Amino acid sequence: MIELLVVMAILGVLAAAVMPLGETLVTAQKERDLRQALIEIRGALDEYKRVMDQIGNQPGGSGYPPNLKVLTEGTPDPRWQAKGARLYFLRAIPRDPFASHQLPAEQTWHLRSYASPPDKPAPGADVYDVHSSSKAKALDGSFYAQW
């Protein structure tokens, strides 16, 4: 009976030691997902800007999309307007892995407009960049919102 209690105690200590490692692995996976989502969205924003500059954006506009949904819902292609062609830049908007799962994917991001300064990103008439809505620190000590 004593041996059984000793074995149970040892297993309890080992389980307690493994729990923080498991939490760290989950956080590391979320960080990888966040990096990939930022790459996808920022790539789509840059591609949208490049295409709008080629086909001619609206006067006074920055050339960036007015919102994230435009990247998935498409924008009319003026080169093929008679056929109703649209330009698509993402199949789906990736979600911020650190945001609430109850929010739609496009609402999980904080947006920065072209007109806002880099040190005080703020939403505006267009979407120039996105960053995480999380106020937490990453495993490397940086803030997710600064990625």
Backbone as CSV, one residue per row, in Angstrom:
resi,resn,N_x,N_y,N_z,CA_x,CA_y,CA_z,C_x,C_y,C_z
1,MET,0.808,-1.177,0.000,0.000,0.000,0.000,0.873,1.272,0.000
2,ILE,1.950,1.230,0.784,2.858,2.368,0.847,3.524,2.583,-0.506
3,GLU,3.907,1.486,-1.168,4.523,1.602,-2.489,3.562,2.263,-3.475
4,LEU,2.305,1.893,-3.412,1.293,2.479,-4.284,1.155,3.978,-4.036
5,LEU,1.168,4.384,-2.775,1.096,5.808,-2.449,2.334,6.555,-2.943
6,VAL,3.506,5.956,-2.841,4.741,6.585,-3.321,4.685,6.756,-4.832
7,VAL,4.227,5.710,-5.534,4.107,5.790,-7.001,3.113,6.883,-7.381
8,MET,1.995,6.955,-6.701,0.990,7.987,-6.987,1.564,9.384,-6.739
9,ALA,2.339,9.541,-5.683,2.950,10.835,-5.383,3.938,11.227,-6.469
10,ILE,4.742,10.263,-6.926,5.717,10.529,-7.994,4.999,10.929,-9.275
11,LEU,3.923,10.217,-9.614,3.152,10.556,-10.815,2.528,11.943,-10.691
12,GLY,2.074,12.304,-9.519,1.506,13.635,-9.295,2.543,14.725,-9.493
13,VAL,3.758,14.506,-8.987,4.841,15.486,-9.147,5.211,15.617,-10.623
14,LEU,5.304,14.510,-11.337,5.625,14.548,-12.766,4.536,15.266,-13.564
15,ALA,3.284,14.999,-13.250,2.175,15.665,-13.948,2.211,17.168,-13.695
16,ALA,2.510,17.571,-12.474,2.581,18.997,-12.146,3.741,19.677,-12.879
17,ALA,4.802,18.932,-13.121,5.957,19.492,-13.830,5.679,19.628,-15.326
18,VAL,4.856,18.766,-15.877,4.585,18.761,-17.312,3.538,19.812,-17.696
19,MET,2.649,20.187,-16.806,1.569,21.132,-17.116,2.082,22.466,-17.678
20,PRO,3.059,23.134,-17.077,3.545,24.391,-17.650,4.138,24.199,-19.047
21,LEU,4.775,23.073,-19.271,5.325,22.797,-20.592,4.206,22.692,-21.628
22,GLY,3.119,22.050,-21.255,1.974,21.929,-22.157,1.378,23.285,-22.491
23,GLU,1.257,24.156,-21.498,0.732,25.499,-21.725,1.668,26.303,-22.627
24,THR,2.965,26.139,-22.447,3.934,26.829,-23.286,3.841,26.346,-24.729
25,LEU,3.650,25.065,-24.924,3.518,24.535,-26.278,2.263,25.072,-26.969
26,VAL,1.166,25.190,-26.248,-0.067,25.747,-26.818,0.152,27.215,-27.196
27,THR,0.797,27.978,-26.324,1.081,29.387,-26.607,2.009,29.520,-27.815
28,ALA,3.014,28.676,-27.902,3.935,28.723,-29.047,3.202,28.434,-30.353
29,GLN,2.247,27.511,-30.341,1.467,27.218,-31.543,0.591,28.412,-31.927
30,LYS,0.001,29.056,-30.945,-0.808,30.247,-31.221,0.059,31.362,-31.807
31,GLU,1.295,31.484,-31.313,2.202,32.497,-31.847,2.548,32.201,-33.302
32,ARG,2.766,30.931,-33.636,3.022,30.561,-35.036,1.804,30.888,-35.898
33,ASP,0.610,30.590,-35.383,-0.618,30.899,-36.117,-0.776,32.404,-36.319
34,LEU,-0.434,33.187,-35.301,-0.516,34.642,-35.411,0.450,35.157,-36.471
35,ARG,1.673,34.667,-36.446,2.646,35.096,-37.465,2.157,34.785,-38.883
36,GLN,1.627,33.579,-39.065,1.136,33.176,-40.384,-0.061,34.025,-40.810
37,ALA,-0.966,34.307,-39.890,-2.136,35.128,-40.210,-1.713,36.544,-40.604
38,LEU,-0.751,37.106,-39.883,-0.260,38.443,-40.216,0.397,38.458,-41.591
39,ILE,1.149,37.431,-41.909,1.780,37.342,-43.234,0.716,37.294,-44.329
40,GLU,-0.327,36.478,-44.119,-1.388,36.351,-45.122,-2.135,37.666,-45.325
41,ILE,-2.561,38.293,-44.239,-3.336,39.531,-44.367,-2.480,40.650,-44.944
42,ARG,-1.270,40.807,-44.441,-0.411,41.881,-44.943,-0.044,41.663,-46.409
43,GLY,0.144,40.408,-46.799,0.395,40.113,-48.206,-0.792,40.472,-49.079
44,ALA,-2.007,40.178,-48.601,-3.220,40.517,-49.356,-3.404,42.033,-49.437
45,LEU,-3.106,42.757,-48.351,-3.211,44.218,-48.375,-2.237,44.806,-49.385
46,ASP,-1.009,44.296,-49.405,-0.012,44.784,-50.355,-0.405,44.469,-51.801
47,GLU,-0.952,43.282,-52.020,-1.383,42.903,-53.366,-2.558,43.772,-53.822
48,TYR,-3.490,44.038,-52.933,-4.617,44.928,-53.240,-4.080,46.288,-53.670
49,LYS,-3.163,46.838,-52.904,-2.579,48.150,-53.217,-1.886,48.123,-54.568
50,ARG,-1.123,47.062,-54.832,-0.405,46.966,-56.104,-1.373,46.934,-57.282
51,VAL,-2.422,46.139,-57.158,-3.412,46.025,-58.233,-4.165,47.339,-58.410
52,MET,-4.565,47.970,-57.317,-5.292,49.238,-57.429,-4.420,50.317,-58.061
53,ASP,-3.130,50.309,-57.772,-2.229,51.275,-58.403,-2.121,51.009,-59.901
54,GLN,-2.164,49.744,-60.301,-2.068,49.401,-61.724,-3.324,49.778,-62.498
55,ILE,-4.491,49.482,-61.914,-5.728,49.721,-62.656,-6.315,51.093,-62.363
56,GLY,-5.727,51.809,-61.447,-6.179,53.157,-61.131,-7.175,53.177,-59.992
57,ASN,-6.718,53.674,-58.856,-7.613,53.761,-57.696,-8.405,55.056,-57.757
58,GLN,-9.308,55.235,-56.835,-10.163,56.412,-56.822,-9.353,57.652,-56.469
59,PRO,-9.712,58.792,-57.040,-8.975,60.030,-56.751,-8.982,60.348,-55.256
60,GLY,-7.835,60.690,-54.742,-7.714,61.027,-53.334,-7.623,59.824,-52.418
61,GLY,-7.825,58.627,-52.947,-7.746,57.419,-52.127,-6.313,56.949,-51.982
62,SER,-6.080,56.168,-50.971,-4.733,55.662,-50.722,-4.415,54.438,-51.566
63,GLY,-5.466,53.776,-52.059,-5.266,52.540,-52.811,-5.392,51.306,-51.948
64,TYR,-5.548,51.491,-50.648,-5.728,50.362,-49.742,-7.218,50.083,-49.569
65,PRO,-7.586,48.853,-49.187,-9.009,48.513,-49.084,-9.700,49.281,-47.961
66,PRO,-11.013,49.557,-48.120,-11.739,50.276,-47.077,-11.969,49.429,-45.820
67,ASN,-11.940,48.097,-45.971,-12.106,47.194,-44.834,-11.538,45.825,-45.208
68,LEU,-11.460,44.928,-44.253,-10.891,43.602,-44.516,-11.818,42.724,-45.349
69,LYS,-13.129,42.931,-45.247,-14.076,42.099,-45.989,-13.878,42.212,-47.500
70,VAL,-13.403,43.365,-47.962,-13.190,43.567,-49.398,-12.196,42.539,-49.940
71,LEU,-11.269,42.106,-49.104,-10.265,41.146,-49.546,-10.888,39.792,-49.873
72,THR,-11.980,39.442,-49.206,-12.633,38.148,-49.450,-13.873,38.276,-50.330
73,GLU,-14.592,39.387,-50.216,-15.804,39.569,-51.017,-15.484,40.050,-52.420
74,GLY,-14.291,40.570,-52.596,-13.859,41.018,-53.911,-14.249,42.451,-54.205
75,THR,-13.588,42.985,-55.188,-13.857,44.339,-55.654,-14.031,44.265,-57.166
76,PRO,-14.915,45.076,-57.744,-15.123,44.998,-59.197,-13.824,45.239,-59.971
77,ASP,-13.631,44.452,-60.991,-12.453,44.589,-61.853,-12.838,45.486,-63.022
78,PRO,-12.336,46.718,-63.076,-12.744,47.638,-64.138,-12.327,47.161,-65.530
79,ARG,-11.366,46.279,-65.612,-10.927,45.783,-66.923,-11.965,44.852,-67.526
80,TRP,-12.775,44.224,-66.674,-13.796,43.273,-67.126,-15.155,43.620,-66.537
81,GLN,-15.450,44.884,-66.424,-16.661,45.350,-65.752,-17.930,44.838,-66.430
82,ALA,-17.923,44.751,-67.764,-19.114,44.295,-68.488,-19.476,42.855,-68.111
83,LYS,-18.499,42.051,-67.747,-18.754,40.655,-67.388,-18.979,40.474,-65.888
84,GLY,-18.894,41.548,-65.133,-19.112,41.466,-63.691,-17.983,40.796,-62.940
85,ALA,-16.778,40.830,-63.514,-15.629,40.174,-62.874,-15.236,40.906,-61.591
86,ARG,-14.739,40.133,-60.650,-14.292,40.684,-59.375,-12.870,40.205,-59.091
87,LEU,-12.158,41.004,-58.339,-10.809,40.655,-57.900,-10.867,40.215,-56.442
88,TYR,-10.331,39.033,-56.155,-10.309,38.488,-54.795,-8.856,38.381,-54.337
89,PHE,-8.625,38.627,-53.050,-7.268,38.624,-52.525,-7.066,37.624,-51.394
90,LEU,-8.148,37.173,-50.765,-8.095,36.136,-49.734,-9.324,35.243,-49.885
91,ARG,-9.164,33.968,-49.586,-10.330,33.073,-49.560,-11.133,33.273,-48.278
92,ALA,-10.423,33.491,-47.192,-11.049,33.740,-45.896,-10.101,34.605,-45.074
93,ILE,-10.664,35.416,-44.224,-9.840,36.263,-43.365,-9.349,35.415,-42.195
94,PRO,-8.040,35.303,-42.028,-7.535,34.566,-40.859,-7.925,35.309,-39.583
95,ARG,-8.109,34.558,-38.528,-8.476,35.195,-37.272,-7.259,35.311,-36.354
96,ASP,-7.321,36.261,-35.470,-6.295,36.436,-34.444,-6.470,35.291,-33.444
97,PRO,-5.479,34.403,-33.303,-5.644,33.254,-32.411,-5.753,33.631,-30.931
98,PHE,-5.417,34.854,-30.580,-5.494,35.279,-29.188,-6.788,36.039,-28.884
99,ALA,-7.635,36.222,-29.887,-8.894,36.946,-29.708,-10.024,35.972,-29.369
100,SER,-11.138,36.533,-28.952,-12.312,35.733,-28.608,-12.820,34.972,-29.834
101,HIS,-13.202,33.726,-29.619,-13.717,32.904,-30.719,-15.148,33.282,-31.086
102,GLN,-15.779,34.117,-30.301,-17.144,34.527,-30.584,-17.216,35.663,-31.595
103,LEU,-16.110,36.347,-31.826,-16.084,37.452,-32.778,-15.854,36.931,-34.195
104,PRO,-16.426,37.599,-35.193,-16.089,37.253,-36.574,-14.599,37.538,-36.816
105,ALA,-13.999,36.835,-37.739,-12.551,36.934,-37.972,-12.097,38.367,-38.235
106,GLU,-12.867,39.125,-39.020,-12.423,40.489,-39.356,-12.457,41.429,-38.160
107,GLN,-13.205,41.072,-37.111,-13.270,41.914,-35.920,-12.232,41.536,-34.863
108,THR,-11.443,40.506,-35.123,-10.427,40.099,-34.150,-9.149,40.914,-34.281
109,TRP,-9.065,41.749,-35.313,-7.849,42.517,-35.571,-8.044,43.986,-35.240
110,HIS,-6.978,44.645,-34.818,-6.968,46.102,-34.720,-6.402,46.610,-36.031
111,LEU,-7.027,47.629,-36.576,-6.664,48.131,-37.898,-5.890,49.436,-37.801
112,ARG,-5.033,49.648,-38.789,-4.302,50.910,-38.906,-4.565,51.468,-40.293
113,SER,-4.988,52.707,-40.356,-5.214,53.341,-41.651,-3.907,53.934,-42.173
114,TYR,-3.914,54.231,-43.445,-2.731,54.810,-44.087,-2.395,56.174,-43.481
115,ALA,-3.409,56.908,-43.046,-3.210,58.257,-42.519,-2.704,58.275,-41.075
116,SER,-2.773,57.166,-40.359,-2.363,57.181,-38.952,-0.851,56.997,-38.825
117,PRO,-0.250,57.636,-37.823,1.199,57.512,-37.641,1.582,56.126,-37.102
118,PRO,2.800,55.672,-37.381,3.216,54.337,-36.934,3.240,54.171,-35.418
119,ASP,3.528,55.237,-34.687,3.606,55.112,-33.231,2.232,55.160,-32.555
120,LYS,1.192,55.561,-33.287,-0.182,55.581,-32.761,-1.124,55.039,-33.830
121,PRO,-1.079,53.726,-34.085,-1.947,53.177,-35.126,-3.420,53.335,-34.749
122,ALA,-4.201,53.773,-35.730,-5.636,53.971,-35.500,-6.396,53.621,-36.769
123,PRO,-7.635,53.162,-36.624,-8.441,52.889,-37.814,-8.828,54.187,-38.508
124,GLY,-9.230,54.051,-39.753,-9.625,55.232,-40.525,-10.386,54.824,-41.773
125,ALA,-10.160,55.544,-42.852,-10.903,55.342,-44.096,-10.458,54.110,-44.870
126,ASP,-9.316,53.560,-44.520,-8.804,52.386,-45.234,-8.084,51.468,-44.251
127,VAL,-7.586,50.340,-44.776,-6.824,49.402,-43.948,-5.424,49.290,-44.540
128,TYR,-4.476,49.906,-43.876,-3.084,49.891,-44.299,-2.327,48.732,-43.640
129,ASP,-2.702,48.406,-42.402,-2.022,47.345,-41.663,-2.965,46.804,-40.593
130,VAL,-2.635,45.637,-40.071,-3.381,45.023,-38.973,-2.396,44.608,-37.888
131,HIS,-2.896,44.518,-36.680,-2.103,43.956,-35.585,-3.039,43.253,-34.615
132,SER,-2.465,42.428,-33.786,-3.249,41.634,-32.847,-3.987,42.523,-31.860
133,SER,-5.165,42.085,-31.465,-5.942,42.823,-30.465,-5.550,42.428,-29.041
134,SER,-4.653,41.460,-28.910,-4.233,40.989,-27.593,-3.279,41.979,-26.937
135,LYS,-3.446,42.157,-25.641,-2.545,43.018,-24.875,-1.482,42.191,-24.149
136,ALA,-1.467,40.891,-24.399,-0.556,39.983,-23.696,0.860,40.066,-24.276
137,LYS,1.796,39.520,-23.500,3.188,39.436,-23.932,3.447,38.074,-24.557
138,ALA,4.304,38.071,-25.559,4.706,36.837,-26.219,5.757,36.131,-25.379
139,LEU,6.092,34.926,-25.776,7.122,34.162,-25.054,8.477,34.859,-25.095
140,ASP,8.732,35.668,-26.136,10.003,36.371,-26.235,10.007,37.713,-25.494
141,GLY,8.869,38.067,-24.848,8.797,39.295,-24.064,8.194,40.473,-24.804
142,SER,8.014,40.375,-26.114,7.389,41.460,-26.873,5.868,41.367,-26.725
143,PHE,5.172,42.422,-27.110,3.720,42.417,-27.056,3.175,41.976,-28.417
144,TYR,2.135,41.131,-28.397,1.541,40.649,-29.654,1.034,41.811,-30.499
145,ALA,0.544,42.844,-29.861,0.002,43.995,-30.591,1.077,44.750,-31.368
146,GLN,2.344,44.504,-31.063,3.434,45.190,-31.761,4.015,44.360,-32.899
147,TRP,3.521,43.159,-33.094,4.054,42.310,-34.174,3.626,42.857,-35.506
